[in-house]
Amino acid sequence: MTKLAIISTHPIQYYAPWFRYITQSTNLDIRVFYLWNFGITPQIDVGFKQILQWDIPLLDGYEYEFVPNLSSAPGVHHLWGLQNPSLVSQVKAYKPDAVLLMCYNYASIYRFLWHWNSLQIPLLFRGDSHRLLQPNGMKAWARRQFITQIYYHFAACLYVGKANYDYFRYHKVSEKSLFFSPHAVDNDRFFTQTESAKQQAMIWKQELGIPSHHAVILFAGKFESKKRPLDLLLAFLQANIPQVSLLFVGAGPLEKDLKSAAVGQSNIYFAPFQNQSLMPRTYAAADLVVLPSYGSSETWGLAINEAMCLSRPVIVSSHVGCAQDLIDRNQNGLIFPAGNVSALASSLREAFCDGERLRGWGEESRKIISQYSYTQATQGLKQAIEYTNSVSAKA
């Protein structure tokens, strides 16, 4: 049995069910090393600007341990937010055959890479960065050299999609050491709750005051500049589609700006942050889900996975990492040029010009997302481990 140590920043609602799946469905013996306890205790979320604690189990069904974080300002939004001096010794004590890192750009991880003997116990990395917005100049060149050096530490890398694959290749990771391990959510949780979520959504829309004959465009997430919720609001007003409402669900620093821009508009609605147990209902309330993010920080967009589990058609910007993988144009949704409000308005009009076709897009979404599951993610992980074992055997 292969012993695999997994290093992750903190318990994450998308990863914890995957770790549970690996434990229950494979012969891998895993232990997850968490560098921070965010998500399981009430703490301020920087993006949502409010105290948050996830309401689904994040520590059940797999082995884990917390590594004490001594940072004076703990968090994942800056380099020094994770400082865990005992990480190397705790992972060594587990005596793993391999180590999978789910992150690297933190003080603790740089220290770990510096002190770990990767020739003796190989390192794997699973990332989701992309270069859909391609920077130029000396700073970009220097960054490329630095990241390329980081990746030399890893015997194999797991890529989550096409844009991420290109990112790894740009940083000179060899083709033979790249393995597809797609980004996924707990599909089964959403699939099994679909019908009940639809019933709950009907009641919720009435509570919000959305007319029963209106279709709904949904934005669900953090109200922050990189997500571009204001782009969607402006595009919605420009599109001027009859009997369609826009629903913003979430919180964040742009909340006041959004509500100010929506003053006097009778078909724009707001709902507060919805915890994980309420997300099936949230997506079920929508006829179309939109993620208009701009820049390199929307590395994937797992909200799109969740929406597609609920058979929802989707529109995303060209900077959203999952665009090339999950959106099949005019089959389950549309992709528009990031930052182009007029193009987004045109996409909204195109989506709602044929209601029957829009419902068909939703059905296709569910078919597509069934191939982006923990099963496929785990297959890639096992292939990467087998590859590192074969390389080690030849060395």
Disulfide bonds with the S-S distance in Angstrom:
none
